[in-house]
Amino acid sequence: MTKLEEVALLKEQMRNLLSQAKTEKRSLTDEEQTKFNELMTRKNQIVIDETLRSLESSKSAILPENKRAIFAKALYDVCNHRSLEEYGNFADAKGLNFSMRAEGDPVRTSSTDAAPMIPTTIGDIIEPLEKGLIVNKLGIKMQYGLIGELMFPTLAAVEATIEGENTKINPTKLDIGNLKAHPWRLGISIPLSNDAIDQTNDALFDVTVKQLSLSTARTLNKIMFAGEKQGLASKGVFVKDSPTVEYEVAPTFEDVVALETAVMDENVDVTDGTAAYICSPKMCGKLKTTRIEKGSPEMVLKDGMMNGYPVHMTNYMGADELGFGVFSNVGIGQWGKIRMTIDDVTLADTNETKFTLNSKYDIVVARPEAFAIAKKKAVAKAAKA
């Protein structure tokens, strides 16, 4: 039995205990409560162990120092309108281009005895961007440098090659049109002191590329988790006509389970390791202080786990919202090159240069039914006398 299968079995046993008590309109007996607590403790431990194992196996890549140096030098030469011939397609008079791989000959310094330097590529932007995405914590990777459509390899019920207009997934129907991407432009700008550029500081890479990448990640997180559609971007996973669950003061454990059940009722596999609850810090605080059941020592949210799934926080969720989803059913893509435009004119009066990172992105939700959201009931306005 795999760890995922064991978690699914433990959850089923917990659900059976709650369902029986609910059917008989009673609380859990002391024996049932003890059993329930043991099952939850075991389930949480499995998930924590798997998360730690994943973290230990991941290795962080370190950008070679020569790449940092060539990046700083290229910025200096672009801003001071020097010859850019040695940079090939990486740099031109308007800025820097980040492509999928190095194009043309290796970039070299003007020194005759210097070793070739590797141009900065799109991967240097995507790495910090990906790490800033909440779904990256669930193993969902951004697809970048795209020309065609996003791929959804984790949708086990869909064949690798889809023929015809529609593909059936159990009783539900997956509309192939939903998998079409419609990339939109996302641009982020930051000002940088000209003095820092003139010093050709190796830290310029962190100040510009990484900060712009993390800003892009924050914007993508907002688009994905906000309860309302953001501008011309695609709808986020929790943008619904009406909430799946409504609660009075704070979500109960039954409400938490109801979100999972709503997704499972749509024949969505919740055991692929990408299912999670998403909430705001305020909601997280509520759940940490809400008991699973009256008199129970167990809280709904404990040690970053709830109902056997990880809980991730973001300020882009509504303060009183709680979402649940299987994130293998959403794809994040970046299309074409990423271009950094360097504008040394607009902010010249403050001795600054504006750096703008531009590219096209899209967030495609393959199965909207794989996501459910709980919201606080709206308080009815009292009628005027």
N, C-alpha and C positions, 0 to 999 in steps of 0.2 A: 504494500500500500504506500502510495506517495504521500508527501506531507500535505499537498493540496487535498487529496482524497480524505486524509485523516481529519483535516479541518472541516471539510464538508460533512463528514460523519458526525463529528462533535456538535456542529451547529444543528444538524437534524435532530440529534438527541435533546439538545437544549430547547429546540422549537417544540418538540413533542411534549416536554414537561409543561411549557407555558400554555400550549394549546389545550391540554387536558384540564389544567386548572381553570382556564378561561371558559371552556365548555361547561364545566361544573360550577361556574360562577363562585370561585373561591380563591384564596391565596395559596401559594405553595406551602406544603407541609414542611416541617423542620427537616425531614429526611430528603424531600424533593429539593429544598433550598440548598442543602449541603451538596447534593448531587449536582445541582445546577452550577454552584460555585466551583466545584471541582472540574467540571467540563469547561467552564469559561477560563479558568486558570490554565488548564492544559492547552486550550486553543490559543490563548494569547502568547503562551510560551513558545509554541511552534512558530507563530508568525514573527516573534521577536528574534528567535534563533535564525530563521531564514533571512531576516533583514540584516542581522549582524554578519552572517556568512557572505551576503552579497556585498556589504560595505568592505569587508576584509579582502575580497577578491578583486575589487576595483583598484586600478592604478591611475594616478594622476600624471598627465603628460606635462612636461616642462618645456617651455619654449626656448630653443637654443639662443644663447646670448648674441650670437652673430646676427640672428634674425631681428632681435630687438635693436641692434645697432643700425642695421640697414633700414629699418622702418623709420627710426629717428632721422637718419641722414636723408631719406627720401622726402620726409615732411619738410625738412629744412630747404632742400633744393627746390621743391614745388613752391613753397611760400616765397622764396627769394628769386624765383623765375630763372633758375639756373638750367643748364643742359640736363635733360632727362634721358638721353640716349642710352646710358648704361643700364637703365631699369627695364628696358624692353616694354612689354605691355602692362607692367605693373603700375607705372606712373605716367601721367600726362599733365598738361598744363592746368587741368581742372581738378585733379585729385588722384586718388589711388583706386585700383581695381582689384577686387578679391575674387578670383575665379576658382574653379574646382581643383585645378592643379597648375603647376608652373607652366608658363607658355614660353616657347622659344629658348634661347640660351640662358644659362644660369646668370643671375645678377652678380656683378663683380664690383669691387670698390675701385677707385681711381688709382690706388697703389698698385704698382706693377707686380709686386710679390705677394699680393693678398690672395687668399684662397677663395674659391667661388662661394657665394652666399645663396641660400635658398629663399626665393621670394615668399612673402607672406601670402597665404592662400585663404580660401573661404573657411577652411577648418579652424583657423585661428579665431574667427569671429563666432562660429557655431559652437565651439566648445564652451566658452563662458555663457553663451546664450542658453544652450541646452541645460547647463547646470542651474540656471535661474528659473527654469520652467518647473512648475509643480509636478506635472505629469512625468518629468524625468525621474522623479523619485519612485515612480511605479514601473520603471523600465521602458517607458514609451520614448522612442528616439525621434528627433526631428529629421525629416527627409529634406535634403538640401541640394541645391544645384539642379533642380528639376526642370524638365522641358515639357513632359506630358502630365500624366495624372498621378496622384498619390496611390501608393499600394497599401493594401490592408492584409498582410500575411497572417495576422493573428485571428482573422475571422474564419475559424475552423470550418464553419458550415458552408463557406463559399469555395467553389472550385478555383484552382489556380488560374485556369483560363475560363472566363465567363463568356458563354455564347448566348445569343438571343437578347431580348430586351430586359427580361427579368429572371432572377434566380430565387427559388423558393428556399426558405430556411424554416424547417418544420412547418407549423401552421401559418407563420407570418410571411410576409412578402418583402423582400429587400429591393427597393427601387434603384436600379442601376444609375438612374439620373441623379440620385442623392450623392453618388460618389464623384460627381464632376466637380472639379475645383474651379474657382473663379478668383484668381489671385488679385489682391489689392495692394497698393503701395503703402509702405510704412516708412516714415522718415523721422529720424531723431537727430537733434542738433545740440551741440555743447560748445561754449566759447573756451578758448585756451590762450593764455598769455603768450605774446610773441617772444618775451624773454626766455620762456621755457623752450620754445622752438629753436631760438638762436643758439641755445646751449647744447643742442642736439642730445638732450637727456635721454638715456635708455629707458627711463620710466614713462616716456611718452606713449609707449604701446599700451601700458596699463591704464593711463589717463584717458586715452582716446578710444582705442578699439575695445578694450574690455568694458569700460564704462558705458559706451554706446551699446555694446552687446547686451549688457545687463539691463539697460533702459528698455531695449527692445523686448527682452524677456518679460519685464514687468508689464509692458503694454499688451503682449500676447496673453499673459495671465489674466489681465483685466478683460480682454475680449472673450476669453474662454469661460470665465466664471461669473462675470457680471450678469445680473438678472435681466438686463435690457440690452438690446442690440446696440453696438457701439459704432456710430457713423456708418461708413460704407463697408465695414468689415462684415464677415459672416456672423450668423447667430451663434452665441455661446451654447454650451451643452445644457445649461439650466434655464435657457429662455423658453418658457412654456406659456401656453394660453391661460392655464390655471395650475395651481400647485397640486402635486400628487397627494400631499397630506397637509392638513391644517391643524394647528394646536392652539391651546388657550394661553398658558403662561410660559411653559417650557416644554420641549419635546419629551415625551415619556419613552421608556424603553420599547413600548409597543409601537410608538410612532417611528422609532429608529428601525425596528424590524419591518414595519410596514413599507418603508422605502425599498428595502432589499426585496421584499416579497413582490412589490409592484414590478420591479425589474425582472425577477425570476418568472413571474406570470407571463411575461412576453417572450419566454423561451430564450432568454439571454444567459449565457454561461457566466456565472459569477465566481468560478473556481480557477480562472486562468492566471491569477496573481496580479491582475491590474485593477481589481475592484477596490474602492475606497470611499470614505465619507470626506466631504469638503465643507468647511465652515469658517466663520469669522472668529477672531479671538474672543469676542463677546459671547458667541454661541458656545465656544469651547468651554468658557468659564461656567456657563449654565449647566452644561452636560457633566462637568466634573463634580458638580454639587447636587446633581439629581440622582436619587437612589433608583436602582433597577426596580425595586418594589418597596412598598412601605415596610419599614422595619429591617430591611436588608442592609448589611454593611457595604455591599458592593454598589459603586457608582456606575452610571451609564457609560461614562468615559473614564478610562483608567490606563495610565502608562501609554498614552498615545494610541490605544486600541478601543474599538467599540463594536460589539456584536461580531467579534472575530475579524474585523477589517481595520486597516490603518486609518488614522484620521489626520488630515492635512489642513493647516490653517492658511487663510489668505484674507487680506483686508478688502479684496475685490468681491467677496461674497457679501450679501446683505447681512447686517448685524443680526437679524432674526431669522436667517435662512440656514437650512441644513440640506446639503445635497449628497446624493449617493449615485455612483456610476461605475460602469465597467469601461475603463479608459482605452482598452484595445479597440474600442469602437469609434475612436476619434483619431484623426491624423493631423499633424502639423507639418506644413511644407513651406519651403523657401524656393523661389523660382529664379533661375538665371544667376547672374553675377550679383555681388554686393559691392556697391560703389560708395566710396567716401569722397564727398565733394569738399574741397578746401576753399573757403571764401575769406580772403585777406583784405577785403574792401569795406564790407558792411560795418564792421566793428573797428575800423581803423582809428576812429577818434578815441577809443579806449585802449588802444594798443593790444587788441585781441584779434584772433583769427577764429572764424566759426567753422566747425567740422560737422558735416551732416552725413549720416549713414542712411542710404536709400536702398531698398530692395522690395521685392514683392513676396507676400505671404498669403497663406490661407489656412483656415481651420475647417476641416471637413468632418461632419458627424455622419458616420455610415448608418448608425441605428439610433435615432433619437430616443427610442423606447428603452435604451440601455442606461438612461439617466432619469432620476426622479428627484424631486425637491419638496421639502417641507417648509411652510411659511406660517407665521403667526396670523391668526384670524384677525381680520380688520374689525376694529371696534365700531359698532353702529352708532351714528351720530344721534343724539337725543333730539326728538322733535321739538320745535319751538312752540312755546305756549301761545 
